[in-house]
Amino acid sequence: MDGLLDADEIWIALGQFGKFQRIQLALILIGIIPLAFHLLSAVFIAYRPPFLCNETTVDMIFGDDVHNMYENVSYNFVYNKCSIDVFTDSTNSTLLKSTGCVSGYSYPVPKDRTLVTEWDLVCDRAQLSEFSQTLVILGQAFGAAIFTSLADKFGRRKIHVLGHISLFTISFAIAWSPNYTVFAVLRFILGAVQQGSGLTMAILSLEILPLKARYIGECLGLVFWTTGVNLLSPIGYLFRNLSWRYLQMTLALFSCYSLVEYWLMDESVRWLLANGRIKHAERIIRKAAKMNGKNFDDVIKAATIQSSKEMEVFVPKKDTLDLSLKKEEDILINKNGAEYTAMKDSSEIANNEVELGFPQGEEQSVVPAPIKRYNVTTIFRHKVILFNSLILWYTWLVNSLVYYALSLTSSALSGDRFVNYFLIAIVEYPAAIMELLLINRIGRRKTCILFHVIAGIALTVSTVCKTLSDGAGTLGAVSLVFNLVGKFGITGSFSTIFLYTPELYPTNLRNAGIGISSSVARIGGMLAPFAGPLMDYITWGPGAISAVMCLLAVYLLTFLPETAGYELPTTIEELKTWYKAHAGDKKVKPVEEDNTKI
């Protein structure tokens, strides 16, 4: 129950996939594509091609007095990746000196092809390339913590549009970075606005659908994310012979429609009702009813009757009108018998009745419940919520680490880098299909557990095969196949946890709940770019770590409650009561048999 009306009943009465919802979902889903672009574009704009030290001269290595020191001696230069070895050119060749690349580096591509070649991010500067991707993830952590809290306070639409316009502006500006320092700072800001826009979109898609259809929104979100991930490969291929700056500008232009998005997208009705924004909610409901060919009064009546059955809160209409310009204390008794006290101006109550279209002949009107306000500190003040949150945070961290490690190291696999990336990305489509088939049949928790089991086992097999084969031969091919299966599993779990997490928090804590989860996940994302360098030292290291972490997540997820078939919670009190009744493997009745709303 959000505010005066049951938001789920509103969307059901309007037709859960009416024209209004389809247009709003399309706006949300299309915006996911550029989010994927900017998070994974480093695979192409920061690609590190083969390289060697540039050819040099004796003077550059030995200085002005070289002929005095080695008179009548010829020299042989051996150019390595990060060093130059100087030998005497004789029968018994002697190493005279080994030095760094004093004349720069030589690449098989033009200097401006990638940011790595343009700014020589190799050898002792190689970590700067990985660090630029880490800055994006660090920015995401900042954005997840800040923007989602703002969205709970000021609304989903405003914060999403602000983030999306900022994403367009910053991503375009990155293409004009004069040096690495400016590029790195802009990448951090890009990560913040990308996450702020993305998480508010996830909540908008969740809150525009009734409980039985929520999983469809999440699965569609994964499909559009996967589309963005896959489109990177052909776009990158088309720009393979041009400067990385042109590719960056092209990716930025996919967000240009954000400049008019504010006038196309509507606010979350669920958020408006939960925050007492009755007039605004009414305008949107009227608009949706008109677009869907529904009668507004019928929609309100259906939602109000359902709410009345649940809450049993009525005040005679004539008594309300008689209280004009006076304050009265209205006791609201919810289904659990808890009492809430609200001080309301009776004239406001009367206005709300008219604005929401209650039939004038009705003898009853609903008095709104007081609005519960929460913030991220609320999570730490309740043990049961904190316990479940810790499990969610660990799961998010695992998903982020494994997902981005597998994606960002695709170019290091044997074979064409565009094909490798495409294969790593295309397996996300089967993950979306499997999630769609399972998430309502077996529930969110079991689906997430199953995907982690698949990822953990597949990555274990892949790591063993790669270690034994050194990446070649039949075992090398088997390792690649199971690596793709691991990507399939971690993609499915990542998508499922996006839907599962907000369902475990009450309305005015939902954005903050998914926000802090995403912030914790950024720790894994920040470590992911360094999976490649770790693999150079310990071949089996990244795979073994990923597999163990996935299997540990399987065990921890068994302690969480199932949310499929239950209404989104509204207050902490309802949430805690429901947690106790449904934690772990406790049996729950199907929604058709159990009308409990959380």
Summary of the structure (lengths in Angstrom):
residues: 598
radius of gyration: 29.0
end to end distance: 8.6
largest distance: 113.9
contacts: 2116
relative contact order: 0.12
helix: 66%
strand: 7%
